[in-house]
C-alpha cells in the first residue's frame, strides 16, 4: 500500500501558492486543496478529504502545520510522518490539546528570522508534543521561500 501525500497551505495562502505549485509539479499525486474559514471549518474539510485514507505523510505550512499536527493528535494511527514548515503551534490551544506525546516522526523547518510565528516558542511546544522530533532552525523568514525549494523533498516524503 502506498503512502498518501498531503500538503496543507497556510492561513493566507491557497492551493495556488508557491509551495502548492511546487508540490503539484514535483509530486502530482499529492493532495493539494484550498482551505478557508476558521480553524474548525478548515479541520472539518481536512477530515472529510482524508476520510478513508491511511499511510498519510502530511506537509503543513504555518497554519497548515498547525492543522496537520492537530489532525495527527486525533488520528495518529493513520499518519506516517509530519513535515512542518514554520508551524503555528502557538495557536488554537494546540499546546494543551496534546495529552501524550505523538510517536510518529515529525520534521520541522523553521526560519530564525520568522516574525509571524516565534520559532523558539514552537520548538518548546514541539519538544513537549513529539517524541520523534527532528527540528531544524534555518536562516530564513516565515515563508521559508529561500530554503523551501532546496529541501530534500523526495527523501522527506519517503515512507518511514
C-alpha positions, 0 to 999 in steps of 0.5 A: 500500500502506498503512502498518501501525500498531503500538503496543507497551505497556510492561513493566507495562502491557497492551493495556488501558492508557491509551495502548492505549485511546487508540490503539484509539479514535483509530486502530482499525486499529492493532495493539494486543496484550498482551505478557508474559514476558521480553524474548525471549518478548515479541520472539518474539510481536512477530515472529510478529504482524508476520510478513508485514507491511511499511510498519510505523510502530511506537509503543513505550512504555518497554519497548515502545520498547525492543522496537520499536527492537530489532525495527527493528535486525533488520528495518529494511527493513520499518519506516517510522518509530519513535515512542518514548515514554520508551524503555528503551534502557538495557536488554537490551544494546540499546546494543551490539546496534546495529552501524550506525546505523538510517536510518529516522526515529525520534521520541522523547518523553521526560519530564525528570522520568522516574525509571524510565528516565534520559532523558539516558542514552537520548538518548546511546544514541539519538544513537549508534543513529539517524541520523534522530533527532528527540528531544524532552525534555518536562516530564513523568514516565515515563508521559508521561500529561500530554503523551501525549494532546496529541501530534500523533498523526495527523501522527506516524503519517503515512507518511514 
